[in-house]
Amino acid sequence: MLREHEVLLQDMNSSADSPRGAIAIGAVPTAIPVASRFAARLQSRYPGIVPVARSLPSAEIESGLESLEIDMGLGYTGRMRARQGRLEVVPRRRSGSCG
């Protein structure tokens, strides 16, 4: 209920032009530098966003996404358990740009 309350407050204080609120990013340890750069760019573009990058093992990223404890995960897709389509995998772009 607390998470739903927080999401509702974020929705009420946000607009399409100016999103506001926290975003939790879970990343395997080797992806923390990428997650940190992404978080910095996101906050630079949208100052109302408060990103937090957390180092987590792959299994905790999956469970965190399913339980809505984290909003985004960076990890190894080959290690994902079969979730019957509940999680979406988006491959990383190789161009080096995040925006």
Stockholm file with secondary structure:
# STOCKHOLM 1.0

chainA/1-99         MLREHEVLLQDMNSSADSPRGAIAIGAVPTAIPVASRFAARLQSRYPGIVPVARSLPSAEIESGLESLEIDMGLGYTGRMRARQGRLEVVPRRRSGSCG
#=GR chainA/1-99 SS CHHHHHHHHHHHHCCSSSCCEEEEEEECGGGHHHHHHHHHHHHHHCTTEEEEEEECCHHHHHHHHHTTSCSEEECCGGGCCCCTTSSCCCCCCTTSCCC
#=GC SS_cons        CHHHHHHHHHHHHCCSSSCCEEEEEEECGGGHHHHHHHHHHHHHHCTTEEEEEEECCHHHHHHHHHTTSCSEEECCGGGCCCCTTSSCCCCCCTTSCCC
//
